[in-house]
Amino acid sequence: MAYDLYQSGELKKRVEQAYKQLSDCTICPWDCHVNRLEGEIGVCRVAKKAIVSSSIPHHGEEEPLVGTKGSGTIFFSFCNLRCIFCQNYELSQWGEGKEVSEEQIATMMLSLQNRGCHNINLVTPSHVVPQILKALLIAIPAGLKIPLVYNSSGYDSLETLKLLDGIIDIYMPDFKFSKNDLAKELSRTPNYADITKKAIKEMHKQVGDLQIENDLATKGLIIRHLVLPNHLDNTRKVLTYIAEDLSKDTYLNLMDQYYPAYKAHKHPFLKRPLTSKEFKEALSLAKELGLTRLA
């Protein structure tokens, strides 16, 4: 479908629209209104050029993405969240990586496809959508044809997501917090719950529940939720929203890998690892709610 949008000229129009937004930035929900085209930076700390840490075939993602040859992962640096427990803080907060042109991003995509990867997995893309779209304008006529995965924090602008309609095949957002005040405390981000619920609904509207063919994801929504210690009520409310307001057929990765990283050791309730008992309770909650497509 992205190829059809390229052929019709629609993709080019969306690139132009996205770059226009960069001049008074409203690409993500922070709406910083800085001119990134002129080098100004807002919350995401990225100006005109995207910053990439690495691009690799990744075998540690969800099984329907990995297959036998891996998910072709491009790790974008910086993030529009400030999670105090981030396990990738060197990238998300310190911005490790180097500035790249859209042509270089396109080359990364094509290289990953040529290495046999089953998809292009765009990690932390919310603040660099214009650069990604322009890279696709280069990569698609050069032969890019594997599915595109949008792997985000969930804190995404509806206007920006609509620019991606018909382009992204698989959305994979985090759904971290069920309440705005908890998000403000743990990620220093306003209105996370309200914004993410709307964003995930838009994602589901565009691509539907996850479709798998020959053990590989081809289209649809995957939601990730990291279970936090001492916060099972947060998990319960996240799962309830998914089951009752989205779809019981949602493909859900309920993650048990929490450990106190970055600044979490200073927080009274996050300074210890998740227990197996807590994770088993989270799994039971999901099943009680009818969520059976668990990674």
Backbone as CSV, one residue per row, in Angstrom:
resi,resn,N_x,N_y,N_z,CA_x,CA_y,CA_z,C_x,C_y,C_z
1,MET,0.830,-1.209,0.000,0.000,0.000,0.000,0.867,1.264,0.000
2,ALA,2.016,1.217,0.689,2.926,2.361,0.667,3.400,2.623,-0.757
3,TYR,3.590,1.551,-1.517,4.022,1.699,-2.910,2.946,2.417,-3.723
4,ASP,1.684,2.084,-3.462,0.578,2.754,-4.157,0.575,4.250,-3.846
5,LEU,0.829,4.589,-2.587,0.868,6.008,-2.198,2.060,6.710,-2.850
6,TYR,3.151,5.984,-3.020,4.299,6.555,-3.727,3.935,6.818,-5.187
7,GLN,3.337,5.821,-5.837,3.007,5.959,-7.260,2.003,7.074,-7.528
8,SER,1.045,7.243,-6.613,0.005,8.249,-6.815,0.483,9.675,-6.513
9,GLY,1.657,9.780,-5.875,2.153,11.096,-5.477,1.718,11.509,-4.079
10,GLU,0.879,10.677,-3.446,0.385,11.002,-2.106,1.521,11.000,-1.074
11,LEU,2.451,10.061,-1.211,3.562,10.005,-0.259,4.374,11.300,-0.301
12,LYS,4.625,11.809,-1.483,5.368,13.067,-1.619,4.627,14.214,-0.936
13,LYS,3.300,14.240,-1.083,2.501,15.285,-0.433,2.610,15.190,1.087
14,ARG,2.608,13.962,1.592,2.705,13.785,3.043,4.083,14.184,3.559
15,VAL,5.114,13.914,2.782,6.457,14.357,3.160,6.479,15.873,3.273
16,GLU,5.912,16.554,2.299,5.879,18.022,2.313,5.101,18.543,3.516
17,GLN,3.988,17.894,3.817,3.180,18.303,4.964,3.939,18.098,6.272
18,ALA,4.625,16.966,6.375,5.373,16.653,7.599,6.508,17.647,7.816
19,TYR,7.227,18.004,6.754,8.330,18.953,6.902,7.824,20.357,7.200
20,LYS,6.649,20.670,6.720,6.045,21.961,7.072,5.800,22.021,8.580
21,GLN,5.363,20.886,9.153,5.150,20.820,10.605,6.450,21.016,11.370
22,LEU,7.577,20.571,10.797,8.865,20.709,11.477,9.252,22.164,11.677
23,SER,8.736,23.055,10.836,9.101,24.464,10.950,8.421,25.137,12.144
24,ASP,7.395,24.516,12.684,6.690,25.006,13.873,6.209,23.750,14.589
25,CYS,7.127,23.014,15.184,6.974,21.576,15.405,5.760,21.163,16.248
26,THR,4.923,20.363,15.606,3.787,19.710,16.262,3.791,18.226,15.901
27,ILE,4.977,17.677,15.666,5.096,16.279,15.232,4.648,15.323,16.326
28,CYS,4.926,15.639,17.580,4.482,14.778,18.689,3.595,15.587,19.622
29,PRO,2.969,14.970,20.621,1.992,15.685,21.458,2.547,16.816,22.323
30,TRP,3.859,16.971,22.400,4.390,18.091,23.169,4.095,19.431,22.501
31,ASP,3.933,19.433,21.158,3.653,20.682,20.427,4.607,21.804,20.848
32,CYS,5.895,21.573,20.646,6.909,22.518,21.116,6.923,23.827,20.324
33,HIS,6.429,23.809,19.070,6.390,25.006,18.216,7.778,25.637,18.039
34,VAL,8.805,24.783,17.911,10.132,25.280,17.567,10.376,25.010,16.082
35,ASN,11.279,25.775,15.492,11.617,25.593,14.077,12.806,24.644,13.973
36,ARG,12.498,23.371,13.862,13.561,22.368,13.807,14.346,22.450,12.492
37,LEU,13.731,22.967,11.449,14.430,23.113,10.178,15.581,24.115,10.282
38,GLU,15.474,25.038,11.259,16.515,26.049,11.468,17.420,25.703,12.647
39,GLY,17.320,24.457,13.113,18.217,24.014,14.175,17.693,24.169,15.584
40,GLU,16.483,24.695,15.751,15.915,24.816,17.093,15.505,23.428,17.597
41,ILE,15.602,23.220,18.912,15.221,21.935,19.473,14.203,22.115,20.593
42,GLY,13.330,21.140,20.712,12.335,21.127,21.774,12.596,19.971,22.714
43,VAL,11.531,19.381,23.214,11.645,18.319,24.207,12.448,17.120,23.686
44,CYS,12.268,16.790,22.408,12.944,15.597,21.861,14.430,15.808,21.625
45,ARG,14.887,17.062,21.592,16.306,17.415,21.431,16.879,17.006,20.065
46,VAL,16.016,16.867,19.080,16.453,16.556,17.720,15.983,17.680,16.806
47,ALA,16.893,18.200,15.991,16.544,19.296,15.092,16.129,18.744,13.730
48,LYS,16.817,19.127,12.667,16.391,18.736,11.319,16.758,17.297,10.985
49,LYS,17.944,16.866,11.402,18.416,15.522,11.068,18.092,14.536,12.185
50,ALA,17.629,13.356,11.799,17.426,12.283,12.772,18.776,11.799,13.281
51,ILE,18.770,11.218,14.469,19.969,10.620,15.043,19.709,9.122,15.191
52,VAL,20.620,8.318,14.690,20.461,6.864,14.730,21.609,6.249,15.518
53,SER,21.268,5.346,16.418,22.278,4.639,17.195,22.826,3.437,16.434
54,SER,21.918,2.645,15.827,22.356,1.464,15.087,21.230,0.962,14.197
55,SER,21.599,0.150,13.230,20.605,-0.548,12.402,21.094,-1.982,12.235
56,ILE,20.310,-2.934,12.750,20.757,-4.331,12.815,19.588,-5.294,12.629
57,PRO,19.859,-6.510,12.166,18.847,-7.575,12.262,18.720,-7.964,13.737
58,HIS,17.535,-7.794,14.286,17.316,-7.983,15.724,16.532,-9.278,15.938
59,HIS,17.059,-10.133,16.808,16.411,-11.421,17.078,15.745,-11.457,18.450
60,GLY,15.676,-10.314,19.130,15.092,-10.287,20.463,13.702,-9.682,20.517
61,GLU,13.085,-9.437,19.356,11.749,-8.865,19.314,10.686,-9.975,19.387
62,GLU,9.426,-9.584,19.261,8.340,-10.555,19.306,8.499,-11.590,18.181
63,GLU,8.128,-12.829,18.489,8.357,-13.947,17.565,7.817,-13.712,16.162
64,PRO,6.601,-13.169,15.995,6.095,-12.962,14.621,6.860,-11.907,13.826
65,LEU,7.696,-11.123,14.494,8.519,-10.136,13.799,9.899,-10.700,13.448
66,VAL,10.374,-11.620,14.259,11.758,-12.086,14.145,11.945,-13.150,13.069
67,GLY,11.026,-14.124,13.013,11.162,-15.207,12.041,12.519,-15.882,12.129
68,THR,13.114,-16.157,10.987,14.418,-16.818,10.947,15.565,-15.856,10.679
69,LYS,15.244,-14.693,10.077,16.310,-13.768,9.667,16.349,-12.484,10.497
70,GLY,15.406,-12.338,11.413,15.428,-11.180,12.289,14.580,-10.018,11.799
71,SER,14.309,-9.109,12.722,13.576,-7.872,12.435,14.620,-6.787,12.141
72,GLY,14.457,-6.104,11.019,15.438,-5.098,10.603,15.264,-3.808,11.378
73,THR,15.983,-3.688,12.468,15.718,-2.644,13.456,16.613,-1.422,13.272
74,ILE,15.974,-0.254,13.212,16.688,1.022,13.185,16.372,1.743,14.496
75,PHE,17.392,1.928,15.324,17.219,2.554,16.630,17.463,4.062,16.517
76,PHE,16.383,4.837,16.627,16.505,6.294,16.629,16.797,6.772,18.053
77,SER,17.693,7.739,18.162,18.100,8.249,19.467,17.174,9.366,19.942
78,PHE,17.193,9.548,21.252,16.316,10.475,21.978,14.868,9.979,21.942
79,CYS,14.039,10.608,22.755,12.674,10.120,22.972,11.839,11.280,23.476
80,ASN,10.521,11.215,23.274,9.669,12.287,23.787,9.098,11.958,25.171
81,LEU,9.596,10.894,25.797,9.287,10.603,27.197,10.548,10.785,28.035
82,ARG,10.370,10.841,29.342,11.483,10.980,30.271,11.353,9.936,31.387
83,CYS,11.132,8.689,31.016,10.881,7.641,32.014,12.081,7.469,32.938
84,ILE,11.828,7.516,34.227,12.924,7.411,35.190,13.466,5.988,35.277
85,PHE,12.751,5.019,34.671,13.182,3.618,34.729,13.649,3.098,33.369
86,CYS,13.920,3.985,32.426,14.248,3.563,31.063,15.478,2.658,31.036
87,GLN,15.337,1.519,30.378,16.434,0.562,30.288,17.347,0.833,29.092
88,ASN,16.949,1.785,28.240,17.780,2.191,27.106,18.121,3.677,27.206
89,TYR,18.411,4.137,28.418,18.572,5.572,28.653,19.774,6.166,27.916
90,GLU,20.780,5.333,27.586,21.918,5.871,26.836,21.461,6.424,25.484
91,LEU,20.450,5.766,24.914,19.896,6.225,23.638,18.811,7.269,23.864
92,SER,17.843,6.936,24.739,16.646,7.773,24.864,16.907,9.095,25.570
93,GLN,17.828,9.107,26.518,18.067,10.320,27.302,19.409,10.983,26.978
94,TRP,20.432,10.178,26.717,21.750,10.741,26.425,21.946,10.970,24.924
95,GLY,21.133,10.309,24.119,21.191,10.545,22.685,22.390,9.939,21.976
96,GLU,22.878,8.813,22.468,24.011,8.166,21.803,23.653,7.821,20.362
97,GLY,24.517,8.135,19.448,24.258,7.886,18.036,24.843,9.012,17.200
98,LYS,24.527,9.016,15.915,25.046,10.069,15.041,23.939,10.575,14.117
99,GLU,24.067,11.834,13.743,23.111,12.412,12.806,23.229,11.721,11.453
100,VAL,22.070,11.491,10.835,22.063,10.838,9.528,21.109,11.592,8.604
101,SER,21.388,11.516,7.322,20.497,12.106,6.322,19.373,11.125,6.001
102,GLU,18.357,11.629,5.328,17.262,10.756,4.899,17.769,9.701,3.908
103,GLU,18.746,10.067,3.092,19.329,9.109,2.158,20.024,7.974,2.901
104,GLN,20.672,8.302,4.016,21.324,7.259,4.811,20.298,6.339,5.477
105,ILE,19.180,6.904,5.925,18.121,6.060,6.507,17.576,5.113,5.438
106,ALA,17.359,5.626,4.240,16.883,4.787,3.136,17.867,3.660,2.850
107,THR,19.146,3.973,2.870,20.174,2.952,2.637,20.143,1.888,3.721
108,MET,19.930,2.300,4.968,19.811,1.341,6.076,18.644,0.389,5.833
109,MET,17.506,0.946,5.432,16.320,0.129,5.178,16.601,-0.911,4.095
110,LEU,17.169,-0.476,3.009,17.436,-1.378,1.883,18.485,-2.422,2.245
111,SER,19.472,-2.022,3.031,20.497,-2.963,3.471,19.902,-4.055,4.348
112,LEU,19.025,-3.676,5.272,18.378,-4.656,6.150,17.502,-5.615,5.344
113,GLN,16.798,-5.077,4.352,15.997,-5.943,3.473,16.910,-6.908,2.710
114,ASN,18.018,-6.408,2.208,18.941,-7.251,1.448,19.578,-8.337,2.314
115,ARG,19.630,-8.106,3.617,20.184,-9.109,4.534,19.145,-10.153,4.931
116,GLY,17.952,-10.018,4.393,16.925,-11.025,4.620,15.958,-10.733,5.745
117,CYS,16.059,-9.546,6.369,15.152,-9.209,7.470,13.705,-9.224,6.983
118,HIS,12.806,-9.582,7.883,11.398,-9.757,7.509,10.607,-8.455,7.537
119,ASN,11.158,-7.421,8.141,10.463,-6.137,8.248,11.479,-5.053,8.588
120,ILE,11.051,-3.807,8.471,11.843,-2.663,8.934,11.193,-2.164,10.211
121,ASN,11.930,-2.239,11.316,11.417,-1.960,12.649,11.963,-0.604,13.110
122,LEU,11.102,0.408,13.104,11.487,1.788,13.420,11.284,2.031,14.909
123,VAL,12.379,2.055,15.666,12.296,2.132,17.128,12.435,3.582,17.597
124,THR,11.496,4.026,18.426,11.391,5.404,18.924,11.298,6.389,17.760
125,PRO,10.266,6.257,16.931,10.159,7.082,15.724,9.304,8.334,15.864
126,SER,8.634,8.518,17.000,7.573,9.526,17.097,8.027,10.936,16.737
127,HIS,9.274,11.267,17.048,9.779,12.633,16.841,10.489,12.808,15.502
128,VAL,10.623,11.718,14.720,11.356,11.806,13.440,10.522,11.252,12.275
129,VAL,9.219,11.357,12.367,8.343,10.869,11.297,8.623,11.554,9.959
130,PRO,8.838,12.876,9.906,9.124,13.496,8.604,10.359,12.890,7.929
131,GLN,11.412,12.671,8.717,12.641,12.114,8.169,12.421,10.681,7.672
132,ILE,11.603,9.937,8.394,11.295,8.561,7.975,10.510,8.568,6.674
133,LEU,9.516,9.440,6.580,8.714,9.510,5.360,9.565,9.889,4.150
134,LYS,10.481,10.835,4.343,11.340,11.227,3.223,12.277,10.087,2.830
135,ALA,12.753,9.331,3.814,13.590,8.164,3.521,12.812,7.131,2.703
136,LEU,11.541,6.966,3.021,10.703,6.023,2.266,10.495,6.498,0.835
137,LEU,10.434,7.805,0.655,10.292,8.364,-0.688,11.495,7.988,-1.563
138,ILE,12.619,7.732,-0.916,13.831,7.301,-1.619,13.895,5.778,-1.719
139,ALA,13.558,5.093,-0.611,13.748,3.645,-0.539,12.722,2.852,-1.346
140,ILE,11.471,3.327,-1.401,10.425,2.557,-2.086,10.702,2.403,-3.576
141,PRO,11.032,3.467,-4.313,11.341,3.261,-5.732,12.629,2.466,-5.955
142,ALA,13.460,2.364,-4.902,14.692,1.577,-5.001,14.460,0.109,-4.658
143,GLY,13.188,-0.239,-4.329,12.859,-1.646,-4.135,12.440,-2.075,-2.748
144,LEU,12.288,-1.138,-1.805,11.853,-1.522,-0.461,10.416,-2.047,-0.514
145,LYS,10.187,-3.231,0.025,8.849,-3.818,-0.066,8.430,-4.615,1.169
146,ILE,9.316,-4.787,2.146,8.936,-5.553,3.328,8.115,-4.672,4.281
147,PRO,7.338,-5.298,5.195,6.477,-4.518,6.093,7.253,-3.527,6.956
148,LEU,6.576,-2.420,7.281,7.147,-1.377,8.136,6.504,-1.450,9.515
149,VAL,7.349,-1.457,10.547,6.894,-1.544,11.936,7.168,-0.216,12.632
150,TYR,6.137,0.348,13.249,6.258,1.613,13.987,6.268,1.273,15.468
151,ASN,7.459,1.299,16.075,7.700,0.791,17.420,7.886,1.977,18.366
152,SER,6.779,2.451,18.956,6.818,3.723,19.684,6.435,3.583,21.148
153,SER,6.579,4.702,21.872,6.202,4.771,23.285,4.689,4.841,23.462
154,GLY,3.966,5.053,22.353,2.532,5.258,22.434,2.134,6.716,22.561
155,TYR,3.110,7.571,22.840,2.835,9.002,23.003,2.958,9.668,21.635
156,ASP,1.916,9.483,20.827,1.939,9.878,19.425,0.798,10.827,19.096
157,SER,1.082,11.761,18.208,0.096,12.727,17.749,-0.859,12.092,16.745
158,LEU,-2.142,12.334,16.902,-3.125,11.814,15.952,-2.873,12.359,14.552
159,GLU,-2.533,13.639,14.461,-2.282,14.261,13.159,-1.107,13.586,12.455
160,THR,-0.074,13.278,13.224,1.098,12.614,12.648,0.771,11.178,12.263
161,LEU,0.017,10.476,13.104,-0.366,9.102,12.774,-1.166,9.044,11.477
162,LYS,-1.982,10.060,11.227,-2.770,10.072,9.991,-1.887,10.223,8.759
163,LEU,-0.714,10.836,8.929,0.248,10.906,7.830,0.810,9.513,7.498
164,LEU,0.728,8.609,8.460,1.290,7.265,8.300,0.256,6.241,7.835
165,ASP,-0.991,6.663,7.731,-2.069,5.753,7.323,-1.785,5.205,5.920
166,GLY,-1.777,3.888,5.792,-1.492,3.263,4.516,-0.016,3.048,4.252
167,ILE,0.819,3.541,5.167,2.273,3.393,5.026,2.804,2.376,6.042
168,ILE,2.422,2.546,7.293,2.846,1.607,8.332,1.973,0.353,8.271
169,ASP,2.617,-0.794,8.300,1.907,-2.075,8.268,1.614,-2.603,9.665
170,ILE,2.575,-2.433,10.567,2.451,-2.981,11.925,2.778,-1.881,12.933
171,TYR,1.825,-1.571,13.768,2.069,-0.636,14.868,2.390,-1.431,16.122
172,MET,3.448,-1.017,16.830,3.822,-1.692,18.073,4.099,-0.656,19.159
173,PRO,3.031,-0.064,19.721,3.222,0.928,20.775,3.345,0.295,22.154
174,ASP,4.050,0.991,23.023,3.959,0.703,24.454,2.649,1.304,24.965
175,PHE,2.099,0.667,25.982,0.988,1.259,26.728,1.425,1.183,28.186
176,LYS,2.114,2.229,28.636,2.815,2.182,29.909,1.930,2.476,31.112
177,PHE,1.092,3.526,30.980,0.393,4.051,32.151,-1.099,4.210,31.876
178,SER,-1.898,3.890,32.867,-3.349,4.002,32.733,-3.870,5.345,33.225
179,LYS,-3.033,6.076,33.943,-3.461,7.365,34.502,-2.427,8.450,34.200
180,ASN,-2.934,9.651,33.932,-2.048,10.762,33.611,-1.110,11.123,34.760
181,ASP,-1.600,11.065,35.986,-0.760,11.482,37.112,0.399,10.520,37.335
182,LEU,0.177,9.231,37.095,1.264,8.266,37.224,2.323,8.504,36.145
183,ALA,1.870,8.794,34.929,2.799,9.093,33.837,3.609,10.346,34.142
184,LYS,2.954,11.335,34.716,3.649,12.577,35.067,4.737,12.303,36.103
185,GLU,4.419,11.424,37.047,5.381,11.098,38.102,6.560,10.287,37.571
186,LEU,6.278,9.284,36.738,7.310,8.326,36.345,7.970,8.621,34.998
187,SER,7.313,9.442,34.174,7.933,9.755,32.880,7.978,11.249,32.586
188,ARG,7.501,12.044,33.539,7.512,13.509,33.391,6.869,13.954,32.074
189,THR,5.781,13.279,31.737,5.096,13.524,30.470,3.624,13.821,30.730
190,PRO,3.092,14.934,30.214,1.699,15.309,30.497,0.691,14.530,29.661
191,ASN,-0.414,14.180,30.279,-1.573,13.597,29.588,-1.243,12.317,28.812
192,TYR,-0.262,11.551,29.306,0.149,10.346,28.583,-1.016,9.379,28.366
193,ALA,-1.769,9.089,29.410,-2.825,8.080,29.304,-3.887,8.496,28.287
194,ASP,-4.343,9.732,28.369,-5.378,10.204,27.445,-4.882,10.170,26.001
195,ILE,-3.669,10.648,25.798,-3.115,10.714,24.438,-2.852,9.330,23.882
196,THR,-2.298,8.452,24.694,-1.950,7.111,24.221,-3.193,6.290,23.894
197,LYS,-4.225,6.425,24.678,-5.466,5.705,24.373,-6.002,6.112,23.001
198,LYS,-5.985,7.410,22.722,-6.467,7.883,21.416,-5.539,7.424,20.298
199,ALA,-4.232,7.467,20.556,-3.259,7.056,19.541,-3.409,5.575,19.197
200,ILE,-3.559,4.751,20.219,-3.680,3.311,19.980,-4.983,2.994,19.246
201,LYS,-6.039,3.728,19.562,-7.292,3.531,18.812,-7.114,3.877,17.340
202,GLU,-6.381,4.948,17.060,-6.119,5.323,15.674,-5.266,4.255,14.977
203,MET,-4.276,3.760,15.672,-3.441,2.697,15.108,-4.285,1.465,14.770
204,HIS,-5.155,1.084,15.707,-6.012,-0.091,15.487,-6.980,0.157,14.338
205,LYS,-7.487,1.378,14.242,-8.387,1.729,13.143,-7.682,1.563,11.794
206,GLN,-6.410,1.922,11.734,-5.663,1.841,10.481,-5.315,0.414,10.078
207,VAL,-4.903,-0.418,11.057,-4.339,-1.728,10.683,-5.066,-2.927,11.268
208,GLY,-5.945,-2.718,12.270,-6.707,-3.824,12.843,-5.875,-4.732,13.733
209,ASP,-6.454,-5.865,14.103,-5.742,-6.854,14.917,-4.624,-7.493,14.096
210,LEU,-3.641,-8.030,14.799,-2.460,-8.562,14.125,-2.804,-9.746,13.233
211,GLN,-2.309,-9.682,12.005,-2.448,-10.775,11.048,-1.102,-11.465,10.891
212,ILE,-1.123,-12.792,10.917,0.106,-13.583,10.815,-0.045,-14.587,9.682
213,GLU,0.937,-14.609,8.797,0.962,-15.578,7.702,2.311,-16.276,7.696
214,ASN,2.276,-17.607,7.652,3.514,-18.403,7.682,4.401,-18.007,8.862
215,ASP,3.751,-17.808,10.012,4.414,-17.480,11.284,5.006,-16.072,11.337
216,LEU,4.728,-15.238,10.345,5.263,-13.884,10.328,4.140,-12.847,10.329
217,ALA,4.314,-11.800,11.108,3.340,-10.707,11.129,3.381,-9.958,9.804
218,THR,2.205,-9.706,9.263,2.126,-8.974,8.005,1.459,-7.607,8.173
219,LYS,0.517,-7.530,9.105,-0.215,-6.274,9.314,-0.923,-6.346,10.655
220,GLY,-1.084,-5.188,11.302,-1.881,-5.164,12.520,-1.179,-4.509,13.692
221,LEU,-1.803,-4.668,14.856,-1.382,-3.994,16.078,-0.809,-4.993,17.084
222,ILE,0.345,-4.633,17.644,0.939,-5.333,18.784,1.086,-4.300,19.896
223,ILE,0.608,-4.623,21.092,0.780,-3.704,22.225,1.748,-4.320,23.219
224,ARG,2.658,-3.488,23.707,3.575,-3.906,24.761,3.197,-3.209,26.065
225,HIS,3.246,-3.965,27.152,3.046,-3.356,28.476,4.065,-3.937,29.444
226,LEU,4.894,-3.062,29.993,5.884,-3.468,30.986,5.236,-3.438,32.364
227,VAL,5.207,-4.593,33.023,4.629,-4.673,34.367,5.639,-4.090,35.359
228,LEU,5.186,-3.106,36.131,6.055,-2.434,37.091,5.829,-2.986,38.501
229,PRO,6.881,-3.084,39.316,6.689,-3.540,40.702,5.809,-2.574,41.475
230,ASN,4.977,-3.136,42.327,4.085,-2.338,43.179,3.023,-1.554,42.399
231,HIS,2.813,-1.897,41.123,1.866,-1.134,40.308,0.921,-2.054,39.525
232,LEU,0.436,-3.097,40.172,-0.470,-4.017,39.476,-1.805,-3.354,39.149
233,ASP,-2.190,-2.358,39.933,-3.436,-1.657,39.615,-3.306,-0.930,38.281
234,ASN,-2.130,-0.387,38.004,-1.874,0.247,36.711,-2.020,-0.776,35.594
235,THR,-1.435,-1.952,35.781,-1.534,-3.014,34.773,-2.984,-3.431,34.575
236,ARG,-3.727,-3.572,35.667,-5.134,-3.974,35.572,-5.931,-2.994,34.713
237,LYS,-5.702,-1.713,34.908,-6.460,-0.703,34.166,-6.034,-0.640,32.698
238,VAL,-4.751,-0.832,32.432,-4.284,-0.889,31.045,-4.923,-2.068,30.327
239,LEU,-4.893,-3.234,30.957,-5.440,-4.438,30.333,-6.957,-4.344,30.161
240,THR,-7.622,-3.731,31.124,-9.072,-3.564,31.024,-9.430,-2.683,29.840
241,TYR,-8.654,-1.621,29.650,-8.911,-0.742,28.504,-8.729,-1.505,27.195
242,ILE,-7.676,-2.274,27.095,-7.423,-3.038,25.865,-8.567,-4.011,25.591
243,ALA,-8.988,-4.727,26.627,-10.024,-5.751,26.451,-11.399,-5.159,26.180
244,GLU,-11.723,-4.061,26.846,-13.090,-3.536,26.775,-13.266,-2.408,25.754
245,ASP,-12.215,-1.660,25.464,-12.349,-0.503,24.579,-11.627,-0.671,23.250
246,LEU,-10.813,-1.705,23.133,-10.052,-1.905,21.901,-10.472,-3.225,21.254
247,SER,-9.872,-4.325,21.672,-10.215,-5.631,21.104,-9.629,-6.737,21.964
248,LYS,-10.443,-7.738,22.250,-9.934,-8.904,22.981,-8.971,-9.726,22.127
249,ASP,-8.961,-9.478,20.811,-8.031,-10.176,19.922,-6.710,-9.430,19.763
250,THR,-6.488,-8.420,20.599,-5.226,-7.683,20.548,-4.064,-8.610,20.873
251,TYR,-3.011,-8.526,20.067,-1.781,-9.272,20.336,-0.995,-8.470,21.373
252,LEU,-0.785,-9.060,22.537,-0.235,-8.345,23.685,1.057,-8.990,24.168
253,ASN,2.086,-8.179,24.282,3.319,-8.627,24.919,3.354,-8.038,26.319
254,LEU,3.018,-8.884,27.282,3.065,-8.499,28.688,4.487,-8.780,29.167
255,MET,5.231,-7.747,29.469,6.681,-7.891,29.676,7.051,-7.967,31.157
256,ASP,7.946,-8.917,31.457,8.354,-9.161,32.845,9.793,-8.730,33.112
257,GLN,10.389,-7.964,32.177,11.822,-7.715,32.267,12.203,-6.476,33.063
258,TYR,11.276,-5.951,33.861,11.618,-4.754,34.628,12.755,-5.025,35.614
259,TYR,13.673,-4.079,35.661,14.664,-4.011,36.728,14.962,-2.524,36.941
260,PRO,15.451,-2.125,38.105,15.640,-0.698,38.391,16.831,-0.113,37.630
261,ALA,16.551,0.469,36.470,17.577,1.096,35.637,17.447,2.617,35.722
262,TYR,18.463,3.293,35.195,18.503,4.753,35.116,18.297,5.362,36.508
263,LYS,17.183,6.065,36.760,16.984,6.736,38.047,15.998,6.003,38.955
264,ALA,15.602,4.796,38.542,14.547,4.083,39.283,14.982,3.688,40.687
265,HIS,16.279,3.520,40.897,16.745,3.107,42.226,16.469,4.167,43.292
266,LYS,16.140,5.385,42.849,15.816,6.463,43.786,14.329,6.516,44.125
267,HIS,13.517,5.737,43.391,12.072,5.784,43.609,11.665,4.721,44.629
268,PRO,10.849,5.073,45.621,10.534,4.123,46.704,9.837,2.846,46.250
269,PHE,9.060,2.917,45.134,8.316,1.744,44.702,8.920,1.041,43.490
270,LEU,9.938,1.639,42.884,10.524,1.051,41.674,11.962,0.574,41.875
271,LYS,12.464,0.663,43.087,13.880,0.374,43.312,14.195,-1.110,43.466
272,ARG,13.216,-1.971,43.225,13.470,-3.414,43.254,12.967,-4.052,41.967
273,PRO,13.475,-5.235,41.615,12.976,-5.923,40.418,11.529,-6.375,40.590
274,LEU,10.905,-6.691,39.483,9.571,-7.297,39.498,9.687,-8.717,40.050
275,THR,8.719,-9.143,40.835,8.730,-10.518,41.341,7.950,-11.433,40.399
276,SER,8.247,-12.711,40.450,7.516,-13.681,39.630,6.048,-13.728,40.038
277,LYS,5.768,-13.502,41.318,4.385,-13.489,41.807,3.607,-12.347,41.166
278,GLU,4.205,-11.179,41.086,3.542,-10.029,40.474,3.253,-10.303,38.998
279,PHE,4.226,-10.892,38.314,4.014,-11.138,36.888,2.939,-12.204,36.670
280,LYS,2.908,-13.223,37.496,1.867,-14.253,37.374,0.487,-13.641,37.598
281,GLU,0.398,-12.704,38.527,-0.887,-12.022,38.755,-1.287,-11.212,37.528
282,ALA,-0.320,-10.579,36.896,-0.603,-9.803,35.684,-1.090,-10.718,34.562
283,LEU,-0.460,-11.854,34.400,-0.890,-12.828,33.391,-2.309,-13.310,33.670
284,SER,-2.590,-13.581,34.924,-3.941,-14.033,35.301,-4.978,-12.964,34.989
285,LEU,-4.628,-11.706,35.245,-5.538,-10.602,34.938,-5.856,-10.564,33.446
286,ALA,-4.835,-10.713,32.626,-5.036,-10.682,31.181,-5.981,-11.790,30.741
287,LYS,-5.763,-12.985,31.253,-6.601,-14.115,30.860,-8.026,-13.961,31.368
288,GLU,-8.186,-13.427,32.573,-9.525,-13.189,33.113,-10.306,-12.210,32.249
289,LEU,-9.609,-11.271,31.653,-10.239,-10.264,30.806,-10.468,-10.752,29.371
290,GLY,-10.012,-11.978,29.084,-10.232,-12.555,27.750,-9.147,-12.249,26.759
291,LEU,-8.017,-11.725,27.230,-6.891,-11.448,26.355,-6.032,-12.710,26.252
292,THR,-6.142,-13.400,25.160,-5.474,-14.708,25.030,-4.305,-14.699,24.046
293,ARG,-4.190,-13.638,23.235,-3.087,-13.576,22.267,-1.886,-12.921,22.949
294,LEU,-1.219,-13.689,23.800,-0.129,-13.175,24.591,1.204,-13.644,24.022
295,ALA,2.139,-12.710,23.887,3.456,-13.059,23.342,4.232,-13.886,24.365
